Amino acid sequence: MTTRRECIKKTIAGSAMLSIGGILPGFSANSYNRIVGSNERIRLSVIGVNSRGYALSQNFSKLEACEVIHICDVDSRAIEKCTANIEKITGHKPTGFKDFRESLENKDVDAVAIATPDHWHAPAAMLAMKAGKHVYLEKPCSYSPAEGEMLVQGAAKYKSVIQMGNQRRSWPNVAQGIKELKEGVIGRVYFAKGWYANNRASIGIGKEAPVPDWLDWDLWQGPAKRKAFKDNYVHYNWHWFWHWGTGEALNNGTHMVDLMRWGLGVDFPTKVNSAGGRYRFNDDWETPDTQVISMEFDNNTALTWEGRSCNPHNIEGTSVGVVFYGEKGTMVMQGGNDYTIVGLDNKVIKNVKSDVEIDSSNLMNPGEKLDALHLQNFFDGITKGEALHSGIDGGHKSTLLMQLGNISQRTGRTLNIDSKNGHILNDPEAMKLWSRDYENGWEMTL
C-alpha cells in the first residue's frame, strides 16, 4: 500500500521544473531552479504562531509546493490572526488548534513547522516524528544538549526529514562566500568572530496574575516544571528566564555560530568559556544581557561570539555578523546575503552584495524572500531526497556549541570538551545542565 508520504515524493519528483521566481512575488533568481508538485502539495501544520511562527506560516503559504492546512497555538488570539492572514494570502482558511497534538493525529498533515518557545522545540519535534511527520524546526533545535542528541536519534529511527531554521545556510551569496573560504581565498582560516547587538528594554519585576482567558498556561508550559503565571512572562520575555529560555546566545547567537562553525570546518570544541551577566537593568531578566563566549577546536582554530542585548552599537557597520580571519586576509559577512574580502593590507579585494534587502530590525521576518530558499530546500529533502542545508545533525552541533557556552556561564568556569561528541569532561556539576527536569507525564522520550 502506497503511503501519502511515498505518493508525494513520486509525484513532485516527476513534475516540471520552474524558476525560483515563482516562490514569492517580486523575487527573481533564475539560476536557482526548483521542482513544484502541482498535483500533490505538501500539507503543513504550523505550531506556535505568535511571532516568528506567524512569519513562517506566511512564507510557507506563498510556496506553490505547500498548503498550510493547520494553525496551532495556545493563544486563541494568535490563531485567529494567523488563520485570517493565511486566508487572505491563499483564499483558504486553515483549521485552528489550541493543542497541536490534535493536528498531529490528522493523516492529512505531511509536515510541521515548529516555532514555539524553546522549551517546547525538541519535545514537539519528537512527537511529530512519532506521528510520521517531517519537521521544520526553528532554532535552537533543543532546550538542552540531551534533547538535541535525542532528536538526531529520532530522525534516524522515524525516517523523518528535519530542517533547522539556520536559513543563512541557503542564502546564495553566503554559501558562495563559505565556498571561497574552503577554497583558500584568505588562506588557512584560523579565527572567527560573531556578534549580535540590540537595545532591549527592561522587563521589570513581574507579579503573579490571573491567567488571561486567551491563554492555555498549562499547555504553554508543557514539558517544563509548573510555575505560577506572572505578567511579564508571555509572550517574548520567556527568552530571558532559564526555566524556559536559552538567552540571547541561542535566540540569535545560534545563527552566527553556525556560520562560524561552517567556515572553520569544525564540529565540537575542546574548550568553552563564557563571561558576562545581567548588567544593564535590575529586573527579572536571568540570562546574560552581555556575554562573550569563546571556543577552541582541535584543528588549531578558535571563535568568539559577543552578545549585547542592551547596547546597539554596531560592529563592522552592522548589528549582526561574522568575520573570518585567515593567513592571507579577512572575510566579513554583515548578517545579510553578502560578504567582503579584505587583504592583509586592509584593501578590499572583493565585495559581493545582495540584490535582496534584509531588514534586521524586523525580528519576525528579516529575510523573507531569501528564507524561501531554505524552506524550499526542506521540501526538496522530503520530495527528492536532496541533502538538507541545515539538517538535524548539523543543527544540533551548532545549537550545542551555544548551550555549552551557557553551561560555562552558569557554572562560572571553563569547560573541557570531548571533541568527538561534544560531551563535557570531568565536571559532574556542569553535566547536571546537560538535560532538564520535566513535568511529570510530559517527559520527552525517543
C-alpha positions in Angstrom: 0.0 0.0 0.0 1.4 3.4 -1.0 1.5 5.9 1.8 0.8 9.6 1.3 4.5 10.3 2.0 5.6 8.0 -0.8 3.0 9.4 -3.1 4.1 13.0 -2.6 7.7 12.0 -3.2 6.9 10.3 -6.5 4.6 13.0 -7.8 6.6 16.0 -7.0 9.9 14.4 -8.2 8.3 13.8 -11.6 6.8 17.3 -12.0 8.0 20.2 -14.1 10.9 22.4 -13.1 10.3 26.1 -12.5 12.5 29.1 -11.6 12.8 30.4 -8.1 10.9 33.5 -9.2 7.6 31.7 -8.6 8.2 31.2 -4.9 7.5 34.7 -3.7 6.2 37.7 -5.7 8.9 40.0 -6.9 11.8 37.6 -6.2 13.8 36.8 -9.3 16.8 34.4 -9.2 16.5 32.4 -12.4 19.7 30.5 -11.7 18.1 28.7 -8.8 15.7 26.1 -10.0 13.1 24.1 -8.1 10.6 21.3 -8.6 7.0 22.0 -7.9 4.3 19.3 -7.5 1.1 20.8 -8.9 -0.9 17.8 -8.1 0.4 16.9 -4.7 1.3 19.7 -2.4 2.8 19.1 1.0 0.3 19.8 3.7 1.7 21.7 6.6 0.8 22.4 10.2 2.4 25.4 11.8 2.9 25.2 15.6 3.4 28.4 17.5 2.3 31.4 15.5 2.5 34.4 17.8 5.8 35.9 16.4 8.3 34.1 14.3 5.8 31.3 13.5 3.4 33.9 12.1 6.1 34.9 9.6 6.9 31.3 8.8 3.3 30.5 8.1 3.1 33.4 5.7 6.3 32.3 4.0 5.2 28.7 3.7 1.7 29.7 2.4 3.4 31.5 -0.5 5.3 28.4 -1.6 3.5 26.7 -4.5 4.5 23.2 -3.3 2.9 23.8 0.1 -0.6 24.1 1.6 -0.9 25.4 5.2 -3.9 23.5 6.5 -3.5 23.8 10.3 -2.5 26.6 12.6 -1.7 25.7 16.2 -1.2 27.9 19.2 -2.1 28.1 22.9 -3.1 31.8 22.4 -6.5 32.0 20.8 -5.8 35.5 19.5 -2.7 34.2 17.6 -4.8 31.5 15.9 -7.4 34.0 14.8 -4.9 36.5 13.5 -2.8 33.9 11.7 -5.6 31.9 10.1 -7.1 35.2 8.8 -3.7 36.1 7.2 -3.3 32.7 5.5 -6.9 33.0 4.2 -6.1 36.5 2.8 -3.0 35.1 1.0 -4.3 31.8 -0.3 -8.1 32.1 -0.3 -8.4 29.1 2.1 -8.7 29.3 5.8 -6.7 26.7 7.8 -8.1 24.9 10.7 -7.0 26.2 14.1 -6.0 24.0 17.1 -5.1 25.0 20.6 -3.5 21.7 21.2 -1.1 20.8 18.4 -1.3 17.1 19.3 -4.8 17.1 17.7 -3.2 18.3 14.5 -0.6 15.5 14.6 -3.4 12.9 14.7 -4.6 14.1 11.3 -3.3 11.9 8.5 -3.6 14.7 6.0 -0.7 16.5 7.7 2.6 15.7 6.0 4.9 18.1 7.8 5.0 20.6 10.7 6.8 23.8 11.3 7.6 24.5 14.9 8.2 28.0 16.3 7.1 27.6 19.9 9.1 28.8 22.9 12.5 27.0 23.2 11.4 24.5 25.9 8.8 23.0 23.5 11.1 22.7 20.4 12.5 19.3 20.8 9.5 17.6 22.6 7.2 18.9 19.9 9.5 17.7 17.1 9.8 14.3 18.7 6.0 13.9 18.9 5.7 15.0 15.3 8.3 12.4 14.2 6.5 9.7 16.1 3.3 10.7 14.3 5.0 10.2 10.9 5.6 13.9 10.1 8.6 15.7 8.7 9.7 18.7 10.7 10.9 22.3 10.0 12.3 23.3 13.4 13.2 26.9 14.4 16.5 27.4 16.2 17.6 26.4 18.7 16.6 22.8 17.9 16.6 21.9 21.6 16.5 23.4 25.1 19.2 21.1 26.4 22.1 19.0 24.8 20.4 15.8 25.8 17.3 16.8 23.8 19.4 17.6 20.7 21.0 14.2 20.8 17.6 12.6 21.1 16.4 14.4 18.0 19.3 13.1 15.9 18.5 9.6 17.1 14.8 10.2 16.4 15.3 11.4 12.9 17.1 8.1 12.1 14.6 6.0 13.9 11.5 7.5 12.4 13.0 8.3 8.9 11.9 11.9 9.2 13.3 14.9 7.4 14.2 17.7 9.9 15.5 21.1 8.8 16.6 23.6 11.4 15.9 27.3 10.7 19.5 28.4 10.2 18.3 30.0 7.0 21.6 31.6 6.0 22.8 28.1 5.0 20.5 28.6 2.0 21.3 32.2 1.1 23.3 32.0 -2.2 26.0 34.6 -1.6 26.6 33.4 1.9 27.1 29.8 0.6 29.4 31.2 -2.1 31.5 33.1 0.5 31.9 29.9 2.6 32.8 28.0 -0.6 35.6 30.6 -1.3 36.8 30.2 2.3 37.1 26.5 1.8 39.0 27.1 -1.5 41.6 29.2 0.4 40.6 32.8 -0.7 42.1 34.1 2.5 44.5 31.2 3.2 44.0 29.0 6.2 41.2 30.4 8.3 42.1 30.1 12.0 39.8 32.5 13.9 36.2 33.7 13.6 34.3 36.4 15.5 30.5 36.7 15.5 28.2 39.2 17.3 24.6 40.4 17.9 23.6 43.9 19.3 20.2 45.2 20.2 18.7 47.7 22.6 16.1 45.7 24.5 14.1 47.4 27.3 13.8 46.2 30.9 11.2 43.5 31.6 10.6 44.9 35.1 9.6 42.9 38.1 6.7 40.6 37.4 3.7 40.0 39.6 1.6 36.9 39.9 -1.6 37.5 38.0 -4.7 35.6 36.7 -4.0 33.6 33.5 -5.6 35.6 30.6 -8.7 33.9 29.1 -7.0 33.7 25.7 -4.0 31.6 27.0 -3.8 27.9 28.0 -1.0 28.4 30.5 -0.7 24.6 31.3 -0.2 23.7 27.7 2.2 26.6 27.2 4.4 25.2 29.9 4.1 21.7 28.6 7.3 19.7 29.4 8.6 22.4 31.8 8.0 22.1 35.6 5.0 24.2 36.6 5.3 27.8 37.7 2.6 30.3 38.6 1.7 32.8 35.8 3.3 36.3 36.0 2.5 39.3 34.0 6.0 39.7 32.4 6.5 36.1 31.0 4.4 36.0 27.9 5.0 36.3 25.0 8.6 37.3 24.4 10.2 37.7 27.8 10.3 34.0 28.4 13.6 34.1 26.4 15.3 35.6 29.4 14.3 33.0 32.1 16.4 29.9 32.3 13.3 27.8 33.1 12.0 28.2 29.5 14.5 30.2 27.5 18.1 30.0 26.5 19.1 33.7 26.4 20.5 35.7 23.5 23.1 33.1 22.9 20.6 30.7 21.4 18.0 33.2 20.5 20.3 35.0 18.0 23.8 33.6 18.6 23.0 30.2 17.1 22.8 31.8 13.6 26.3 33.3 13.8 28.0 30.3 15.5 26.5 28.1 12.8 28.2 30.3 10.1 31.5 30.3 12.0 31.4 26.5 12.5 30.7 26.1 8.8 33.5 28.4 7.8 36.1 27.0 10.2 35.1 23.4 9.2 34.6 22.3 12.8 32.1 20.2 14.8 32.8 20.0 18.6 35.2 22.2 20.6 37.9 21.2 23.1 37.3 24.2 25.4 34.4 26.6 26.0 34.4 29.7 28.2 31.8 32.3 28.8 31.9 35.7 30.6 29.0 38.1 31.1 25.9 38.7 33.1 22.7 40.8 33.5 24.4 44.2 33.7 22.0 46.8 32.2 18.9 46.6 34.4 17.9 45.3 37.8 14.8 43.3 36.9 13.6 39.7 36.5 15.8 39.0 33.4 18.0 36.0 34.4 20.1 35.2 31.3 23.1 37.4 30.3 22.3 40.7 28.5 26.1 41.0 27.8 28.0 37.8 27.0 31.2 36.7 25.3 31.5 33.0 24.5 34.9 31.7 23.4 35.8 28.3 22.0 38.8 26.4 20.9 38.9 23.4 18.4 41.4 20.6 17.8 42.2 21.8 14.3 44.1 24.8 15.8 41.2 27.3 15.3 39.1 29.4 17.7 35.9 31.5 17.7 34.2 34.1 19.8 30.6 35.3 19.9 29.7 38.6 21.5 26.1 39.3 22.5 24.9 42.7 23.7 21.1 42.8 24.2 21.0 46.3 25.7 23.6 48.3 23.7 23.1 48.5 19.9 26.5 49.8 18.9 27.4 48.1 15.6 30.5 46.1 14.7 31.8 46.3 11.1 28.8 48.6 10.5 26.1 46.1 11.4 24.2 44.8 14.4 24.8 41.2 13.5 27.5 39.5 11.6 30.7 37.3 11.3 34.3 37.9 10.5 36.7 35.2 9.4 40.5 35.8 9.8 43.0 33.9 7.7 46.7 33.8 6.8 46.1 35.9 3.7 43.2 38.2 4.6 39.8 38.6 6.1 36.2 37.9 5.1 33.4 39.9 6.6 29.7 38.8 6.5 27.4 41.5 7.7 24.5 39.3 8.5 22.8 39.6 5.1 23.3 37.8 1.8 26.7 39.5 1.2 30.4 39.3 2.0 33.6 41.4 1.7 37.1 40.1 1.3 40.0 42.3 2.6 43.7 41.7 2.1 46.4 41.9 4.8 47.0 45.5 3.7 43.3 46.2 4.6 42.4 46.9 1.0 39.1 45.5 -0.3 39.7 42.7 -2.8 36.1 41.7 -3.4 32.7 43.0 -2.4 29.7 40.8 -3.1 26.3 42.5 -2.4 22.8 41.1 -2.4 20.0 42.4 -4.6 17.5 41.4 -1.9 17.1 43.7 1.1 17.5 42.4 4.6 15.6 44.2 7.3 17.5 43.3 10.5 15.0 45.4 12.6 12.2 43.1 11.6 12.5 40.5 14.4 9.8 38.2 12.9 10.8 38.1 9.3 14.0 39.9 8.3 14.8 38.0 5.1 11.5 36.6 3.8 12.4 36.2 0.2 15.8 34.6 0.9 14.3 32.4 3.6 12.0 30.9 0.9 15.1 29.1 -0.4 15.6 27.4 2.9 12.0 26.4 3.1 12.2 25.0 -0.4 15.3 23.0 0.5 13.3 21.4 3.3 10.6 20.4 0.7 13.3 19.1 -1.7 14.7 17.0 1.1 11.2 15.4 1.5 10.3 15.0 -2.1 13.6 14.4 -3.8 15.9 13.2 -1.0 18.2 16.2 -1.5 20.7 17.0 1.2 19.4 19.5 3.7 21.4 22.7 4.1 20.8 22.6 7.9 19.7 19.1 8.8 19.3 18.0 12.4 22.8 16.6 12.8 24.5 19.9 11.9 21.7 21.9 13.6 22.3 20.0 16.9 26.0 20.7 16.7 25.6 24.5 16.2 22.9 24.5 19.0 25.2 22.5 21.3 28.1 25.0 21.0 25.9 27.8 22.4 24.4 25.5 25.0 27.9 24.7 26.2 28.6 28.5 26.4 25.6 28.9 28.6 26.6 26.0 30.8 30.0 27.6 31.2 28.3 30.9 32.1 26.1 29.3 34.7 28.8 27.2 36.3 31.4 30.1 36.2 34.2 28.2 34.7 35.9 26.9 31.5 34.6 23.6 30.3 36.8 20.9 28.8 35.0 19.1 26.0 35.4 15.8 24.2 35.9 16.9 20.6 34.5 13.6 19.3 31.0 14.1 20.7 30.8 17.4 22.4 30.4 16.0 25.9 31.7 17.8 29.0 34.7 16.1 30.6 35.3 15.5 34.3 32.7 18.0 35.5 29.6 16.3 37.2 28.2 19.7 38.2 28.2 21.0 34.7 26.8 17.8 33.4 23.7 18.4 35.5 22.8 21.0 33.0 23.1 18.6 30.1 19.5 17.7 30.5 16.4 19.1 32.2 13.8 18.2 34.7 10.4 17.6 33.1 6.9 18.0 34.5 5.6 14.5 35.4 3.8 13.0 32.4 5.4 15.4 29.9 8.8 13.7 29.6 10.5 13.6 26.2 11.1 10.0 25.1 12.7 8.5 22.0 
